[in-house]
């Protein structure tokens, strides 16, 4: 049996796709397990005067591997951690309340 274009319809054409996806999965697993670092600098100079420097550092690793390396900034960043968002809001409200209480105390001290 043939498909349009005269190509035979055999399962052989599907095997390389499975093989390639297995290789891609293996490569991704290795990269996440070992980690990979990409580093680079971009510098903009005008007449030997450095106007701009951008340092780019990219680390690709699994969360577990990053923790082993001592990298866990996402756990402490309130914009990335849902548990920390509530604490940040609570801290903001408490600071406002403390400011109000201090202002009330100063006014009471002025009256006496």
DSSP file (Angstrom, degrees, kcal/mol; ACC not computed):
  #  RESIDUE AA STRUCTURE BP1 BP2  ACC     N-H-->O    O-->H-N    N-H-->O    O-->H-N    TCO  KAPPA ALPHA  PHI   PSI    X-CA   Y-CA   Z-CA
    1    1 A X              0   0    0      0, 0.0     8,-1.7     0, 0.0     2,-0.3   0.000 360.0 360.0 360.0 143.3    0.0    0.0    0.0
    2    2 A X  B     -A    8   0A   0      6,-0.2     6,-0.2     7,-0.0     2,-0.1  -0.925 360.0-135.1-126.9 152.0    1.3    3.5   -0.8
    3    3 A X    >   -     0   0    0      4,-3.5     3,-1.8    -2,-0.3     4,-0.3  -0.425  51.8 -67.1 -90.5 173.0    0.4    7.0    0.5
    4    4 A X  T 3  S+     0   0    0      1,-0.3     3,-0.4     2,-0.2    -1,-0.2  -0.384 126.1  39.2 -60.7 140.5    0.0   10.0   -1.8
    5    5 A X  T 3  S-     0   0    0      1,-0.2    -1,-0.3    -3,-0.1    -2,-0.0   0.390 126.6 -85.9  95.0  -1.8    3.3   10.9   -3.3
    6    6 A X  S <  S+     0   0    0     -3,-1.8     2,-0.3     1,-0.3    -1,-0.2   0.612  82.2 145.2  82.1  11.0    4.2    7.2   -3.8
    7    7 A X        -     0   0    0     -3,-0.4    -4,-3.5    -4,-0.3    -1,-0.3  -0.676  52.2-116.5 -84.8 136.4    5.7    6.7   -0.3
    8    8 A X  B     -A    2   0A   0     -2,-0.3     2,-1.2    -6,-0.2    -6,-0.2  -0.435  19.0-129.5 -70.0 143.6    5.1    3.2    1.2
    9    9 A X        +     0   0    0     -8,-1.7     2,-0.3    -2,-0.1    -1,-0.1  -0.704  53.2 141.2 -96.5  85.5    3.0    3.2    4.3
   10   10 A X    >   -     0   0    0     -2,-1.2     3,-0.8     1,-0.0     4,-0.2  -0.807  63.1-117.5-119.0 163.1    5.2    1.1    6.7
   11   11 A X  T >> S+     0   0    0     -2,-0.3     3,-1.0     1,-0.2     4,-1.0   0.565  98.4  88.0 -74.3  -7.8    5.9    1.5   10.4
   12   12 A X  H 3> S+     0   0    0      1,-0.3     4,-0.8     2,-0.2     3,-0.3   0.822  80.1  59.0 -63.5 -30.8    9.6    2.1    9.6
   13   13 A X  H <> S+     0   0    0     -3,-0.8     4,-0.5     1,-0.2    -1,-0.3   0.778 103.9  52.1 -69.7 -24.6    9.0    5.8    9.2
   14   14 A X  H <> S+     0   0    0     -3,-1.0     4,-1.7    -4,-0.2    -1,-0.2   0.759  93.4  72.5 -82.4 -25.5    7.7    6.0   12.8
   15   15 A X  H  X S+     0   0    0     -4,-1.0     4,-2.6    -3,-0.3     5,-0.2   0.916  93.5  51.7 -60.9 -47.3   10.7    4.3   14.4
   16   16 A X  H  X S+     0   0    0     -4,-0.8     4,-3.0     1,-0.2    -1,-0.2   0.874 106.8  55.2 -59.9 -34.6   13.2    7.1   14.0
   17   17 A X  H  X S+     0   0    0     -4,-0.5     4,-2.3    -3,-0.2    -1,-0.2   0.919 110.7  44.7 -63.4 -42.3   10.7    9.6   15.6
   18   18 A X  H  X S+     0   0    0     -4,-1.7     4,-2.2     2,-0.2    -2,-0.2   0.912 113.9  50.1 -65.8 -41.9   10.5    7.4   18.6
   19   19 A X  H  X S+     0   0    0     -4,-2.6     4,-2.2     1,-0.2    -2,-0.2   0.912 111.7  48.1 -62.6 -44.0   14.3    6.9   18.7
   20   20 A X  H  X S+     0   0    0     -4,-3.0     4,-2.6     2,-0.2    -1,-0.2   0.898 111.0  50.0 -64.7 -41.6   14.8   10.7   18.4
   21   21 A X  H  X S+     0   0    0     -4,-2.3     4,-2.4     2,-0.2    -1,-0.2   0.874 109.8  51.5 -67.3 -34.6   12.4   11.5   21.2
   22   22 A X  H  X S+     0   0    0     -4,-2.2     4,-2.4     2,-0.2    -1,-0.2   0.914 111.2  47.9 -65.1 -42.0   14.0    8.9   23.4
   23   23 A X  H  X S+     0   0    0     -4,-2.2     4,-2.7     2,-0.2    -2,-0.2   0.908 111.4  50.0 -64.3 -41.5   17.4   10.5   22.7
   24   24 A X  H  X S+     0   0    0     -4,-2.6     4,-2.7     2,-0.2    -2,-0.2   0.907 111.1  49.2 -63.4 -41.5   16.0   14.0   23.4
   25   25 A X  H  X S+     0   0    0     -4,-2.4     4,-2.4     2,-0.2    -2,-0.2   0.905 111.8  49.2 -64.0 -41.0   14.5   12.7   26.7
   26   26 A X  H  X S+     0   0    0     -4,-2.4     4,-2.4     2,-0.2    -2,-0.2   0.918 112.1  48.0 -63.6 -43.8   17.9   11.2   27.6
   27   27 A X  H  X S+     0   0    0     -4,-2.7     4,-2.6     2,-0.2    -2,-0.2   0.927 112.5  48.5 -63.4 -45.1   19.7   14.4   26.8
   28   28 A X  H  X S+     0   0    0     -4,-2.7     4,-2.6     1,-0.2     5,-0.2   0.906 110.9  51.0 -62.3 -41.6   17.2   16.5   28.8
   29   29 A X  H  X S+     0   0    0     -4,-2.4     4,-2.1     1,-0.2    -1,-0.2   0.917 112.0  47.0 -61.8 -43.4   17.5   14.1   31.8
   30   30 A X  H  X S+     0   0    0     -4,-2.4     4,-3.0     2,-0.2     5,-0.5   0.912 112.1  49.6 -65.1 -42.7   21.3   14.3   31.7
   31   31 A X  H  X S+     0   0    0     -4,-2.6     4,-3.0     1,-0.2    -2,-0.2   0.928 114.1  44.8 -62.9 -45.2   21.3   18.1   31.4
   32   32 A X  H  < S+     0   0    0     -4,-2.6    30,-2.5    29,-0.2    33,-0.2   0.853 116.0  47.8 -68.4 -33.2   18.9   18.4   34.3
   33   33 A X  H  < S+     0   0    0     -4,-2.1    -2,-0.2    -5,-0.2    -1,-0.2   0.932 126.9  24.8 -72.5 -46.1   20.8   15.9   36.4
   34   34 A X  H  < S-     0   0    0     -4,-3.0    -3,-0.2    -5,-0.2    -2,-0.2   0.837 104.0-136.7 -87.5 -36.4   24.2   17.4   35.8
   35   35 A X     <  -     0   0    0     -4,-3.0     2,-0.3    -5,-0.5    26,-0.2   0.022   7.5-130.6  91.5 154.8   23.3   21.0   35.0
   36   36 A X  E     -B   60   0B   0     24,-1.8    24,-2.7    -4,-0.1     2,-0.5  -0.995  10.6-153.2-143.3 139.4   24.6   23.2   32.3
   37   37 A X  E     -B   59   0B   0     -2,-0.3     2,-0.5    22,-0.2    22,-0.2  -0.953   7.0-172.1-117.8 131.4   25.9   26.8   32.6
   38   38 A X  E     +B   58   0B   0     20,-3.0    20,-3.0    -2,-0.5     2,-0.4  -0.991  13.3 178.6-120.6 125.7   25.8   29.3   29.8
   39   39 A X  E     +B   57   0B   0     -2,-0.5     2,-0.3    18,-0.2    18,-0.2  -0.958   7.6 151.5-130.6 146.2   27.7   32.6   30.4
   40   40 A X  E     -B   56   0B   0     16,-2.5    16,-3.3    -2,-0.4     2,-0.4  -0.980  27.4-140.0-166.6 158.4   28.2   35.6   28.3
   41   41 A X  E     -B   55   0B   0     -2,-0.3     2,-0.5    14,-0.2    14,-0.2  -0.966   6.3-159.0-125.7 142.1   28.8   39.4   28.4
   42   42 A X  E     -B   54   0B   0     12,-2.8    12,-2.9    -2,-0.4     2,-0.4  -0.988  15.5-176.5-119.0 124.7   27.4   42.1   26.2
   43   43 A X  E     -B   53   0B   0     -2,-0.5     2,-0.6    10,-0.2    10,-0.2  -0.976  13.4-160.6-125.4 135.9   29.4   45.3   26.1
   44   44 A X  E     +B   52   0B   0      8,-2.9     7,-3.0    -2,-0.4     8,-1.5  -0.964  17.3 179.7-115.5 117.3   28.5   48.5   24.2
   45   45 A X  E     -B   50   0B   0     -2,-0.6     2,-0.4     5,-0.3     5,-0.2  -0.900  15.1-167.8-117.6 146.2   31.3   50.9   23.6
   46   46 A X  E >  S-B   49   0B   0      3,-2.5     3,-1.0    -2,-0.4    -2,-0.0  -0.950  80.3 -20.0-133.2 113.9   31.4   54.3   21.9
   47   47 A X  T 3  S-     0   0    0     -2,-0.4     3,-0.1     1,-0.3    -1,-0.1   0.930 128.3 -50.8  53.0  51.5   34.8   55.7   21.1
   48   48 A X  T 3  S+     0   0    0      1,-0.2     2,-0.5     0, 0.0    -1,-0.3   0.655 113.8 121.0  61.6  19.4   36.5   53.5   23.7
   49   49 A X  E <   -B   46   0B   0     -3,-1.0    -3,-2.5     0, 0.0     2,-0.6  -0.963  64.1-132.1-111.8 121.1   33.9   54.6   26.4
   50   50 A X  E     +B   45   0B   0     -2,-0.5    -5,-0.3    -5,-0.2     3,-0.1  -0.610  30.8 171.6 -75.8 116.9   32.0   51.7   27.8
   51   51 A X  E     +     0   0B   0     -7,-3.0     2,-0.3    -2,-0.6    -6,-0.2   0.797  63.2   9.2 -93.4 -34.4   28.3   52.7   27.8
   52   52 A X  E     -B   44   0B   0     -8,-1.5    -8,-2.9     2,-0.0     2,-0.4  -0.990  52.8-172.7-153.8 135.9   26.7   49.5   28.8
   53   53 A X  E     -B   43   0B   0     -2,-0.3     2,-0.5   -10,-0.2   -10,-0.2  -0.995   6.2-173.9-130.6 127.4   27.6   46.1   30.1
   54   54 A X  E     -B   42   0B   0    -12,-2.9   -12,-2.8    -2,-0.4     2,-0.6  -0.984   8.5-159.0-121.0 121.8   25.2   43.2   30.5
   55   55 A X  E     -B   41   0B   0     -2,-0.5     2,-0.5   -14,-0.2   -14,-0.2  -0.892   8.6-164.4-102.8 125.6   26.3   40.0   32.2
   56   56 A X  E     +B   40   0B   0    -16,-3.3   -16,-2.5    -2,-0.6     2,-0.4  -0.938  11.9 173.8-114.8 125.0   24.2   37.0   31.3
   57   57 A X  E     -B   39   0B   0     -2,-0.5     2,-0.5   -18,-0.2   -18,-0.2  -0.993   5.5-176.7-130.2 124.6   24.5   33.8   33.4
   58   58 A X  E     -B   38   0B   0    -20,-3.0   -20,-3.0    -2,-0.4     2,-0.5  -0.984   4.8-172.7-126.6 126.1   22.1   31.0   32.7
   59   59 A X  E     -B   37   0B   0     -2,-0.5     2,-0.6   -22,-0.2   -22,-0.2  -0.979   3.0-168.3-118.7 125.2   22.0   27.8   34.7
   60   60 A X  E     +B   36   0B   0    -24,-2.7   -24,-1.8    -2,-0.5     2,-0.3  -0.958  33.5 124.8-114.4 115.7   19.8   24.9   33.6
   61   61 A X        -     0   0    0     -2,-0.6   -29,-0.2   -26,-0.2   -28,-0.2  -0.971  60.9 -86.9-159.0 165.0   19.4   22.2   36.2
   62   62 A X     >  -     0   0    0    -30,-2.5     4,-2.5    -2,-0.3     5,-0.2  -0.366  42.1-111.8 -72.7 161.2   16.7   20.3   38.1
   63   63 A X  H  > S+     0   0    0      1,-0.2     4,-2.4     2,-0.2     5,-0.2   0.913 118.9  50.8 -61.4 -43.1   15.4   21.8   41.3
   64   64 A X  H  > S+     0   0    0      1,-0.2     4,-2.0     2,-0.2    -1,-0.2   0.916 111.3  47.3 -61.9 -43.5   17.0   19.0   43.3
   65   65 A X  H  > S+     0   0    0    -33,-0.2     4,-1.5     2,-0.2    -1,-0.2   0.897 110.4  52.4 -66.0 -39.9   20.4   19.5   41.6
   66   66 A X  H  <>S+     0   0    0     -4,-2.5     5,-2.8     1,-0.2     4,-0.3   0.913 108.5  50.9 -62.2 -42.3   20.2   23.3   42.2
   67   67 A X  H ><5S+     0   0    0     -4,-2.4     3,-1.5     1,-0.2    -1,-0.2   0.897 106.2  55.1 -61.7 -39.9   19.5   22.7   45.9
   68   68 A X  H 3<5S+     0   0    0     -4,-2.0    -1,-0.2     1,-0.3    -2,-0.2   0.846 107.5  50.3 -60.3 -32.9   22.6   20.4   46.1
   69   69 A X  T 3<5S-     0   0    0     -4,-1.5    -1,-0.3    -3,-0.2    -2,-0.2   0.464 124.3-106.1 -84.2  -1.7   24.6   23.3   44.6
   70   70 A X  T < 5S+     0   0    0     -3,-1.5     2,-0.6    -4,-0.3    -3,-0.2   0.664  77.0 134.4  87.3  17.2   23.2   25.7   47.2
   71   71 A X      < +     0   0    0     -5,-2.8    -1,-0.3    -6,-0.2    -2,-0.2  -0.894   6.6 133.3-104.8 116.0   20.9   27.6   44.9
   72   72 A X    >>  +     0   0    0     -2,-0.6     3,-1.7    -3,-0.1     4,-0.5   0.030  16.0 133.7-148.8  31.9   17.4   28.1   46.3
   73   73 A X  H >>  +     0   0    0      1,-0.3     3,-1.0     2,-0.2     4,-0.8   0.776  67.7  66.1 -61.1 -27.9   16.5   31.7   45.6
   74   74 A X  H 34 S+     0   0    0      1,-0.3    -1,-0.3     2,-0.2     6,-0.1   0.746  93.9  60.6 -67.5 -22.1   13.1   30.9   44.3
   75   75 A X  H <4 S+     0   0    0     -3,-1.7    -1,-0.3     1,-0.2    -2,-0.2   0.749 111.8  37.8 -74.6 -22.8   12.0   29.6   47.7
   76   76 A X  H << S+     0   0    0     -3,-1.0     2,-0.7    -4,-0.5    -2,-0.2   0.455  90.2 100.3-108.1  -4.4   12.7   33.1   49.3
   77   77 A X    >X  -     0   0    0     -4,-0.8     4,-1.9     1,-0.2     3,-1.5  -0.755  61.2-153.3 -86.7 114.9   11.4   35.3   46.4
   78   78 A X  T 34 S+     0   0    0     -2,-0.7    -1,-0.2     1,-0.3     7,-0.1   0.750  92.6  57.7 -63.1 -22.9    7.9   36.5   47.3
   79   79 A X  T 34 S+     0   0    0      1,-0.2    -1,-0.3     5,-0.1     3,-0.1   0.698 115.1  36.1 -79.3 -17.1    6.9   36.9   43.7
   80   80 A X  T <4 S+     0   0    0     -3,-1.5     2,-0.6    -6,-0.1    -2,-0.2   0.651 106.9  68.8-106.9 -20.5    7.7   33.2   42.9
   81   81 A X     X  -     0   0    0     -4,-1.9     4,-1.2     1,-0.1     3,-0.4  -0.894  63.3-156.5-107.7 119.7    6.6   31.5   46.1
   82   82 A X  H  > S+     0   0    0     -2,-0.6     4,-0.9     1,-0.2     3,-0.2   0.845  94.8  54.3 -63.7 -34.1    2.9   31.4   46.8
   83   83 A X  H  > S+     0   0    0      1,-0.2     4,-1.0     2,-0.2    -1,-0.2   0.845 106.5  51.8 -67.7 -33.1    3.4   30.9   50.5
   84   84 A X  H  > S+     0   0    0     -3,-0.4     4,-2.5     1,-0.2    -1,-0.2   0.756  96.3  68.7 -75.8 -24.6    5.6   34.0   50.7
   85   85 A X  H  X S+     0   0    0     -4,-1.2     4,-2.0     1,-0.2    -1,-0.2   0.916 100.0  48.5 -61.4 -42.8    3.0   36.2   49.0
   86   86 A X  H  X S+     0   0    0     -4,-0.9     4,-2.4     1,-0.2    -1,-0.2   0.890 111.4  50.3 -64.2 -39.7    0.7   36.0   52.0
   87   87 A X  H  X S+     0   0    0     -4,-1.0     4,-2.8     2,-0.2    -2,-0.2   0.895 108.7  51.7 -65.8 -40.0    3.6   36.9   54.4
   88   88 A X  H  X S+     0   0    0     -4,-2.5     4,-2.1     2,-0.2    -2,-0.2   0.912 111.9  46.5 -63.5 -41.9    4.6   39.9   52.3
   89   89 A X  H  X S+     0   0    0     -4,-2.0     4,-2.3     2,-0.2    -2,-0.2   0.914 112.7  49.7 -65.9 -42.8    1.0   41.2   52.3
   90   90 A X  H  X S+     0   0    0     -4,-2.4     4,-2.5     1,-0.2    -2,-0.2   0.909 110.3  50.8 -63.0 -42.0    0.8   40.6   56.1
   91   91 A X  H  X S+     0   0    0     -4,-2.8     4,-2.4     2,-0.2    -1,-0.2   0.905 109.4  51.0 -60.9 -41.9    4.1   42.4   56.7
   92   92 A X  H  X S+     0   0    0     -4,-2.1     4,-2.1     1,-0.2    -2,-0.2   0.929 111.7  46.8 -62.2 -44.8    2.9   45.3   54.7
   93   93 A X  H  X S+     0   0    0     -4,-2.3     4,-2.3     1,-0.2    -2,-0.2   0.899 111.9  50.5 -65.6 -40.3   -0.4   45.6   56.6
   94   94 A X  H  X S+     0   0    0     -4,-2.5     4,-2.6     2,-0.2    -1,-0.2   0.895 109.3  51.1 -64.9 -39.8    1.5   45.3   60.0
   95   95 A X  H  X S+     0   0    0     -4,-2.4     4,-2.3     2,-0.2    -1,-0.2   0.900 109.8  49.9 -65.2 -39.4    3.9   48.0   59.0
   96   96 A X  H  X S+     0   0    0     -4,-2.1     4,-2.2     2,-0.2    -2,-0.2   0.929 111.7  48.6 -62.0 -43.8    1.0   50.3   58.1
   97   97 A X  H  X S+     0   0    0     -4,-2.3     4,-2.6     2,-0.2    -2,-0.2   0.899 110.4  50.6 -64.6 -41.3   -0.7   49.5   61.4
   98   98 A X  H  X S+     0   0    0     -4,-2.6     4,-2.7     1,-0.2    -1,-0.2   0.910 109.5  51.7 -62.1 -41.7    2.6   50.2   63.4
   99   99 A X  H  X S+     0   0    0     -4,-2.3     4,-2.2     2,-0.2    -2,-0.2   0.904 110.3  48.5 -61.1 -41.2    2.9   53.5   61.5
  100  100 A X  H  X S+     0   0    0     -4,-2.2     4,-2.5     2,-0.2    -2,-0.2   0.922 112.3  48.6 -64.6 -43.8   -0.7   54.5   62.5
  101  101 A X  H  X S+     0   0    0     -4,-2.6     4,-2.4     2,-0.2    -2,-0.2   0.896 111.6  49.1 -64.3 -40.5    0.0   53.5   66.1
  102  102 A X  H  X S+     0   0    0     -4,-2.7     4,-2.2     2,-0.2    -1,-0.2   0.901 111.2  49.9 -65.1 -39.9    3.2   55.5   66.3
  103  103 A X  H  X S+     0   0    0     -4,-2.2     4,-2.0    -5,-0.2    -2,-0.2   0.910 111.3  49.0 -64.8 -41.2    1.4   58.5   64.7
  104  104 A X  H  X S+     0   0    0     -4,-2.5     4,-2.3     1,-0.2    -2,-0.2   0.897 110.5  51.4 -63.5 -40.7   -1.4   58.2   67.3
  105  105 A X  H  X S+     0   0    0     -4,-2.4     4,-2.1     2,-0.2    -2,-0.2   0.874 108.9  50.2 -64.6 -38.9    1.2   58.0   70.1
  106  106 A X  H  X S+     0   0    0     -4,-2.2     4,-1.6     2,-0.2    -1,-0.2   0.902 111.0  48.9 -66.8 -40.0    3.0   61.1   68.9
  107  107 A X  H  X S+     0   0    0     -4,-2.0     4,-1.5     1,-0.2    -2,-0.2   0.903 111.2  49.8 -65.5 -40.2   -0.3   63.0   68.8
  108  108 A X  H  X S+     0   0    0     -4,-2.3     4,-1.4     1,-0.2    -1,-0.2   0.878 109.6  51.8 -65.2 -37.1   -1.2   61.9   72.3
  109  109 A X  H  < S+     0   0    0     -4,-2.1    -1,-0.2     1,-0.2    -2,-0.2   0.823 107.0  53.5 -67.6 -31.9    2.2   62.9   73.6
  110  110 A X  H  < S+     0   0    0     -4,-1.6    -1,-0.2     1,-0.2    -2,-0.2   0.836 105.5  53.8 -71.7 -32.5    1.8   66.4   72.0
  111  111 A X  H  <        0   0    0     -4,-1.5    -2,-0.2     1,-0.2    -1,-0.2   0.881 360.0 360.0 -71.1 -38.4   -1.6   66.9   73.8
  112  112 A X     <        0   0    0     -4,-1.4    -1,-0.2     0, 0.0    -2,-0.2   0.481 360.0 360.0 -70.1 360.0   -0.2   66.2   77.3
